[in-house]
């Protein structure tokens, strides 16, 4: 949720070890940027989703949180999304930036037999910090 609101993940680092350390010590590293305006409700719901398990919001509390005021959870699945990508094939990547992706990866991950068909568009992509 932080990444959707702010535009980048909250605990990015140069190495996976540093990222892991930031996640484990999130109380010291979770920072909301000054240049991105977030409502008090947005910051509160993020903080209450990432807190310790005994204080974390449960589904019913998330749905009733002021950040989601006005959301009709019973009919949300019937609402048309604001953008529907028009894919030409299962591997169409036209909506992803490809100029920074190595064109010939050294190793292609083996397909997961539990992966649904709609996830094939992401085959060969990896998450990396910028």
Backbone as ProteinMPNN parsed JSONL, in Angstrom:
{"seq_chain_A": "XXXXXXXXXXXXXXXXXXXXXXXXXXXXXXXXXXXXXXXXXXXXXXXXXXXXXXXXXXXXXXXXXXXXXXXXXXXXXXXXXXXXXXXXXXXXXXXXXXXXXXXXXXXXXXXXXXXXXXXXXXXXXXXXXX", "coords_chain_A": {"N_chain_A": [[0.831, -1.188, 0.0], [1.944, 1.225, 0.773], [3.78, 1.614, -1.333], [2.026, 1.918, -3.501], [0.782, 4.337, -2.825], [2.902, 6.162, -2.473], [4.83, 5.697, -4.459], [7.152, 4.303, -4.524], [8.815, 1.522, -2.921], [8.842, 1.103, 0.701], [11.205, 0.254, 2.024], [13.586, 0.173, 0.494], [16.882, -0.728, -0.504], [20.42, -0.974, -1.229], [21.244, -3.593, -1.101], [19.944, -6.933, -0.644], [20.214, -7.825, 1.941], [20.398, -5.431, 3.468], [17.846, -4.41, 2.915], [16.26, -6.37, 4.116], [17.047, -5.993, 6.796], [16.016, -3.435, 7.248], [13.299, -3.949, 6.99], [12.878, -5.711, 9.124], [13.433, -4.012, 11.219], [11.47, -2.059, 11.063], [10.248, 0.007, 12.515], [12.133, 1.975, 12.866], [12.79, 2.713, 10.304], [10.589, 3.209, 8.653], [9.401, 5.789, 6.846], [7.577, 8.549, 5.842], [7.598, 10.383, 2.91], [8.279, 13.907, 2.628], [7.684, 15.268, 0.302], [5.529, 14.06, -0.884], [2.174, 14.285, -0.675], [0.22, 12.887, 1.73], [-2.79, 11.861, 3.216], [-3.795, 12.056, 6.689], [-5.245, 9.828, 7.301], [-4.369, 7.988, 5.362], [-1.639, 7.635, 6.053], [-2.039, 6.596, 8.611], [-3.424, 4.151, 8.161], [-1.493, 2.708, 6.751], [0.573, 2.546, 8.671], [-0.788, 1.036, 10.586], [-1.149, -1.329, 9.302], [1.343, -2.372, 9.084], [2.365, -2.779, 11.561], [3.135, -4.548, 14.667], [2.021, -7.959, 15.006], [0.051, -8.343, 17.009], [-1.145, -5.869, 17.165], [-1.94, -5.258, 14.657], [-4.225, -4.359, 12.047], [-7.223, -6.113, 11.423], [-9.174, -7.692, 8.814], [-11.896, -6.755, 8.901], [-11.584, -4.359, 10.325], [-9.856, -2.99, 8.659], [-11.486, -2.572, 6.419], [-13.347, -0.847, 7.549], [-11.863, 1.347, 8.151], [-11.169, 4.876, 8.225], [-9.741, 5.73, 5.91], [-10.785, 4.259, 3.83], [-13.313, 5.265, 3.529], [-16.518, 5.428, 2.172], [-16.226, 3.368, 0.366], [-17.888, 0.754, -1.089], [-17.853, -2.256, -0.106], [-19.293, -4.549, -0.642], [-20.11, -4.439, -3.279], [-17.869, -3.886, -4.761], [-16.517, -5.552, -6.534], [-18.007, -5.395, -8.816], [-17.547, -3.02, -10.034], [-16.246, -1.197, -12.746], [-12.823, -1.182, -13.582], [-10.527, 1.649, -13.517], [-8.674, 1.542, -15.554], [-8.126, -0.72, -18.104], [-5.931, -2.961, -19.286], [-5.093, -3.607, -22.682], [-4.261, -6.452, -23.823], [-2.258, -8.128, -26.203], [-1.371, -10.671, -26.254], [-0.54, -13.493, -24.108], [1.994, -12.939, -23.258], [2.436, -10.269, -23.634], [4.115, -7.292, -23.127], [3.78, -4.577, -23.3], [2.987, -2.579, -21.526], [4.959, -2.336, -19.676], [8.094, -0.956, -18.727], [10.774, -1.62, -20.803], [13.288, -0.876, -21.522], [15.302, -0.87, -19.616], [15.706, -3.462, -18.995], [17.658, -6.337, -19.096], [18.22, -7.813, -22.135], [18.933, -10.45, -22.773], [18.673, -12.538, -20.518], [20.777, -14.236, -18.166], [19.863, -16.444, -16.831], [16.842, -18.066, -16.961], [14.003, -18.263, -14.974], [12.621, -21.354, -13.842], [9.387, -22.408, -14.776], [6.691, -22.065, -12.497], [4.659, -24.587, -11.401], [2.319, -24.1, -10.104], [1.493, -21.632, -10.887], [-0.89, -19.399, -12.159], [-2.464, -19.023, -15.402], [-2.723, -16.311, -16.104], [-0.52, -15.072, -14.991], [1.62, -15.444, -16.643], [2.456, -13.316, -18.175], [4.327, -12.05, -16.671], [6.543, -13.604, -16.575], [9.978, -14.108, -16.352], [10.544, -11.575, -15.437], [11.961, -9.602, -12.854], [12.035, -8.346, -9.518], [13.568, -5.378, -8.646], [15.561, -2.935, -6.972], [15.749, 0.558, -7.646]], "CA_chain_A": [[0.0, 0.0, 0.0], [2.882, 2.348, 0.792], [4.31, 1.789, -2.678], [0.959, 2.449, -4.353], [0.517, 5.723, -2.447], [4.095, 7.005, -2.541], [5.474, 5.518, -5.753], [8.304, 3.419, -4.371], [8.665, 0.718, -1.7], [9.323, 1.807, 1.892], [12.446, -0.228, 2.619], [14.583, -0.079, -0.555], [18.297, -0.627, -0.168], [21.323, -1.453, -2.265], [21.384, -5.049, -1.026], [18.805, -7.617, -0.031], [20.452, -7.881, 3.389], [19.992, -4.135, 4.021], [16.388, -4.342, 2.822], [15.76, -7.258, 5.171], [17.266, -5.336, 8.086], [15.058, -2.332, 7.352], [11.971, -4.532, 7.22], [12.844, -6.248, 10.487], [13.466, -2.879, 12.152], [10.626, -1.096, 10.365], [9.907, 1.146, 13.383], [13.176, 2.989, 12.709], [13.02, 3.032, 8.903], [9.388, 3.63, 7.938], [9.347, 7.244, 6.779], [6.731, 9.073, 4.777], [8.325, 11.518, 2.321], [7.647, 15.227, 2.742], [7.279, 15.765, -1.01], [4.318, 13.361, -1.313], [1.113, 14.586, 0.279], [-0.663, 11.79, 2.114], [-3.707, 12.234, 4.286], [-3.546, 11.401, 7.977], [-5.865, 8.5, 7.219], [-3.495, 7.122, 4.571], [-0.484, 7.283, 6.882], [-2.491, 5.763, 9.727], [-3.729, 2.788, 7.731], [-0.216, 2.046, 6.431], [1.234, 2.22, 9.946], [-1.545, 0.009, 11.3], [-1.009, -2.583, 8.559], [2.715, -2.859, 9.168], [2.739, -2.892, 12.97], [3.266, -5.904, 15.206], [0.853, -8.804, 14.738], [-1.002, -8.176, 18.014], [-1.768, -4.552, 16.984], [-2.267, -5.116, 13.242], [-5.643, -4.331, 11.705], [-7.828, -7.279, 10.792], [-9.918, -7.341, 7.609], [-13.067, -5.929, 9.19], [-11.112, -3.032, 10.734], [-9.317, -2.34, 7.456], [-12.628, -2.136, 5.618], [-14.05, 0.267, 8.199], [-10.913, 2.438, 8.423], [-11.558, 6.12, 7.536], [-9.113, 5.853, 4.593], [-11.661, 3.609, 2.852], [-14.661, 5.821, 3.646], [-17.265, 5.489, 0.92], [-16.054, 2.16, -0.438], [-18.925, -0.251, -0.894], [-17.117, -3.509, -0.228], [-20.17, -5.615, -1.144], [-20.267, -4.379, -4.736], [-16.632, -3.406, -5.383], [-16.139, -6.445, -7.634], [-18.831, -5.095, -9.98], [-17.143, -1.721, -10.566], [-15.246, -1.262, -13.807], [-11.56, -0.548, -13.19], [-10.269, 2.869, -14.272], [-7.851, 1.226, -16.718], [-8.065, -2.144, -18.437], [-4.929, -3.123, -20.344], [-5.492, -4.358, -23.866], [-3.134, -7.339, -24.104], [-2.309, -8.811, -27.494], [-1.061, -12.078, -26.013], [-0.232, -13.78, -22.711], [3.322, -12.425, -22.934], [2.488, -8.865, -24.044], [4.727, -6.459, -22.087], [3.76, -3.192, -23.764], [2.734, -1.659, -20.42], [6.111, -2.373, -18.786], [9.298, -0.392, -19.339], [11.705, -2.705, -21.128], [14.588, -0.347, -21.909], [16.285, -1.146, -18.571], [15.763, -4.9, -18.77], [18.652, -7.057, -19.886], [17.482, -8.515, -23.174], [19.272, -11.86, -22.766], [19.01, -12.908, -19.14], [21.649, -15.397, -18.053], [19.117, -17.595, -16.33], [15.392, -17.886, -16.959], [13.47, -19.114, -13.919], [11.746, -22.459, -14.229], [7.997, -22.053, -14.498], [6.045, -22.629, -11.308], [3.493, -25.362, -11.84], [1.13, -23.558, -9.431], [1.221, -20.311, -11.421], [-2.059, -19.351, -13.035], [-2.158, -18.598, -16.761], [-2.629, -14.863, -16.235], [0.772, -14.621, -14.499], [2.65, -15.691, -17.644], [2.955, -12.041, -18.695], [5.408, -11.586, -15.814], [7.62, -14.583, -16.627], [11.264, -13.542, -16.719], [10.744, -10.284, -14.803], [12.419, -9.683, -11.472], [11.911, -7.111, -8.76], [14.872, -4.842, -8.268], [15.481, -1.538, -6.541], [16.327, 1.503, -8.611]], "C_chain_A": [[0.874, 1.248, 0.0], [3.366, 2.645, -0.623], [3.26, 2.361, -3.627], [0.708, 3.928, -4.071], [1.698, 6.646, -2.707], [4.809, 6.893, -3.886], [6.731, 4.683, -5.699], [8.148, 2.667, -3.053], [9.315, 1.401, -0.492], [10.712, 1.413, 2.377], [13.524, -0.559, 1.592], [15.997, 0.112, -0.033], [19.114, -1.16, -1.331], [21.454, -2.972, -2.26], [20.147, -5.658, -0.372], [18.976, -7.707, 1.481], [20.031, -6.575, 4.061], [18.471, -3.992, 4.001], [15.76, -5.182, 3.924], [15.901, -6.596, 6.54], [16.279, -4.192, 8.296], [13.644, -2.841, 7.623], [11.857, -5.023, 8.653], [12.828, -5.137, 11.544], [12.645, -1.722, 11.585], [10.308, 0.139, 11.198], [10.89, 2.295, 13.187], [13.316, 3.48, 11.266], [11.779, 3.463, 8.131], [9.295, 5.149, 7.998], [8.489, 7.65, 5.587], [7.405, 10.32, 4.22], [7.535, 12.824, 2.443], [7.102, 15.721, 1.41], [6.056, 15.058, -1.585], [3.243, 13.612, -0.267], [0.239, 13.352, 0.504], [-1.559, 12.284, 3.243], [-3.307, 11.531, 5.582], [-4.105, 9.989, 7.964], [-4.986, 7.524, 6.449], [-2.286, 6.685, 5.39], [-0.89, 6.343, 8.008], [-2.749, 4.328, 9.285], [-2.446, 2.039, 7.362], [0.484, 1.627, 7.71], [0.528, 1.075, 10.668], [-1.565, -1.321, 10.553], [0.36, -3.201, 8.769], [3.159, -3.105, 10.602], [2.834, -4.342, 13.427], [1.937, -6.655, 15.077], [-0.274, -8.583, 15.745], [-1.723, -6.831, 17.886], [-2.246, -4.321, 15.554], [-3.774, -5.148, 13.014], [-6.07, -5.634, 11.05], [-8.701, -6.789, 9.629], [-11.104, -6.426, 7.905], [-12.681, -4.511, 9.601], [-10.497, -2.274, 9.556], [-10.47, -1.773, 6.638], [-13.348, -0.94, 6.231], [-13.122, 1.436, 8.538], [-11.334, 3.684, 7.635], [-10.913, 6.316, 6.164], [-10.033, 5.294, 3.508], [-13.104, 4.097, 2.942], [-15.315, 5.904, 2.267], [-17.115, 4.274, 0.034], [-17.165, 1.179, -0.089], [-18.291, -1.614, -1.167], [-17.972, -4.637, -0.791], [-20.283, -5.604, -2.667], [-18.992, -3.947, -5.462], [-16.212, -4.275, -6.567], [-16.937, -6.176, -8.907], [-18.452, -3.775, -10.652], [-16.086, -1.921, -11.646], [-13.972, -0.573, -13.339], [-11.305, 0.699, -14.033], [-9.43, 2.63, -15.527], [-7.829, -0.285, -16.908], [-7.055, -2.304, -19.561], [-5.456, -3.988, -21.48], [-4.303, -5.206, -24.289], [-3.339, -8.058, -25.43], [-2.029, -10.298, -27.366], [-0.759, -12.248, -24.531], [1.119, -13.205, -22.297], [3.508, -10.968, -23.36], [3.016, -8.011, -22.887], [4.691, -4.977, -22.444], [3.536, -2.179, -22.639], [3.875, -1.639, -19.399], [7.301, -1.722, -19.474], [10.309, -1.513, -19.579], [13.095, -2.189, -21.48], [15.667, -0.627, -20.873], [16.457, -2.644, -18.314], [16.8, -5.519, -19.684], [17.908, -7.949, -20.876], [17.764, -10.01, -23.221], [19.652, -12.277, -21.353], [19.831, -14.197, -19.105], [20.879, -16.636, -17.644], [17.629, -17.266, -16.325], [14.816, -18.815, -15.906], [12.563, -20.207, -14.467], [10.315, -22.09, -13.896], [7.461, -22.794, -13.28], [4.791, -23.354, -11.764], [2.218, -24.87, -11.185], [0.727, -22.197, -9.97], [0.007, -20.368, -12.333], [-1.654, -18.797, -14.393], [-1.973, -17.091, -16.863], [-1.297, -14.316, -15.746], [1.895, -14.824, -15.513], [3.22, -14.392, -18.206], [4.141, -11.53, -17.886], [6.606, -12.546, -15.808], [8.909, -13.919, -17.097], [11.54, -12.181, -16.111], [11.184, -10.514, -13.37], [12.231, -8.327, -10.81], [13.312, -6.639, -8.412], [14.692, -3.388, -7.864], [16.204, -0.673, -7.542], [17.289, 2.421, -7.92]], "O_chain_A": [[0.575, 2.219, -0.696], [3.36, 3.797, -1.057], [3.58, 3.202, -4.467], [0.447, 4.693, -4.999], [1.512, 7.792, -3.118], [5.333, 7.883, -4.395], [7.318, 4.386, -6.74], [7.428, 3.12, -2.163], [10.242, 2.194, -0.656], [11.342, 2.192, 3.091], [14.303, -1.488, 1.804], [16.265, 1.001, 0.775], [18.578, -1.719, -2.288], [21.741, -3.574, -3.295], [19.41, -4.989, 0.352], [17.993, -7.669, 2.221], [19.38, -6.599, 5.105], [17.879, -3.507, 4.965], [14.824, -4.737, 4.589], [14.975, -6.636, 7.35], [15.766, -4.006, 9.399], [12.892, -2.239, 8.389], [10.851, -4.779, 9.319], [12.274, -5.31, 12.629], [13.065, -0.565, 11.62], [10.117, 1.219, 10.639], [10.518, 3.461, 13.326], [13.893, 4.54, 11.027], [11.906, 4.033, 7.047], [9.13, 5.726, 9.073], [8.663, 7.152, 4.475], [7.748, 11.224, 4.981], [6.306, 12.841, 2.371], [6.158, 16.51, 1.385], [5.591, 15.42, -2.665], [3.38, 13.204, 0.886], [-0.397, 12.848, -0.422], [-1.122, 13.037, 4.113], [-2.575, 10.542, 5.568], [-3.521, 9.07, 8.538], [-4.866, 6.361, 6.835], [-1.945, 5.502, 5.417], [-0.166, 5.399, 8.323], [-2.336, 3.388, 9.964], [-2.335, 0.845, 7.64], [0.938, 0.489, 7.83], [1.18, 0.237, 11.292], [-1.962, -2.338, 11.121], [0.524, -4.416, 8.648], [4.263, -3.607, 10.815], [2.629, -5.259, 12.632], [0.868, -6.046, 15.045], [-1.445, -8.631, 15.369], [-2.807, -6.667, 18.444], [-2.883, -3.307, 15.267], [-4.504, -5.869, 13.695], [-5.35, -6.186, 10.218], [-8.931, -5.588, 9.492], [-11.29, -5.42, 7.22], [-13.382, -3.559, 9.259], [-10.612, -1.051, 9.475], [-10.427, -0.618, 6.216], [-13.897, -0.109, 5.508], [-13.557, 2.412, 9.149], [-11.803, 3.567, 6.503], [-11.487, 7.008, 5.323], [-10.054, 5.807, 2.389], [-14.018, 3.415, 2.481], [-14.713, 6.399, 1.314], [-17.821, 4.161, -0.968], [-17.351, 0.823, 1.075], [-18.207, -2.06, -2.311], [-17.436, -5.588, -1.36], [-20.524, -6.644, -3.279], [-19.033, -3.67, -6.661], [-15.606, -3.769, -7.512], [-16.579, -6.68, -9.972], [-18.974, -3.448, -11.717], [-15.154, -2.708, -11.483], [-14.036, 0.511, -12.758], [-11.812, 0.799, -15.15], [-9.473, 3.431, -16.461], [-7.544, -1.033, -15.972], [-7.29, -1.833, -20.674], [-6.169, -4.968, -21.262], [-3.435, -4.741, -25.028], [-4.433, -8.531, -25.74], [-2.391, -11.09, -28.236], [-0.724, -11.271, -23.783], [1.364, -13.005, -21.108], [4.64, -10.491, -23.435], [2.438, -8.005, -21.8], [5.5, -4.202, -21.933], [3.877, -1.008, -22.808], [3.759, -0.986, -18.362], [7.501, -1.91, -20.674], [10.652, -2.259, -18.661], [13.999, -2.991, -21.715], [16.849, -0.621, -21.216], [17.282, -3.037, -17.489], [16.823, -5.262, -20.887], [17.06, -8.75, -20.481], [16.909, -10.775, -23.669], [20.837, -12.359, -21.03], [19.616, -15.117, -19.895], [21.205, -17.747, -18.062], [17.219, -16.27, -15.729], [15.091, -20.015, -15.92], [11.832, -19.999, -15.436], [10.055, -21.517, -12.839], [7.738, -23.974, -13.066], [3.951, -22.771, -12.449], [1.128, -25.188, -11.66], [-0.293, -21.654, -9.546], [-0.117, -21.262, -13.17], [-0.605, -18.166, -14.515], [-1.138, -16.633, -17.643], [-0.968, -13.173, -16.066], [3.025, -14.408, -15.258], [4.36, -14.374, -18.67], [4.884, -10.67, -18.358], [7.58, -12.307, -15.095], [8.923, -13.242, -18.125], [12.65, -11.666, -16.245], [10.815, -11.512, -12.75], [12.266, -7.29, -11.472], [14.139, -7.417, -7.938], [13.793, -2.7, -8.346], [17.147, -1.109, -8.202], [17.881, 3.29, -8.561]]}, "name": "protein", "num_of_chains": 1, "seq": "XXXXXXXXXXXXXXXXXXXXXXXXXXXXXXXXXXXXXXXXXXXXXXXXXXXXXXXXXXXXXXXXXXXXXXXXXXXXXXXXXXXXXXXXXXXXXXXXXXXXXXXXXXXXXXXXXXXXXXXXXXXXXXXXXX"}
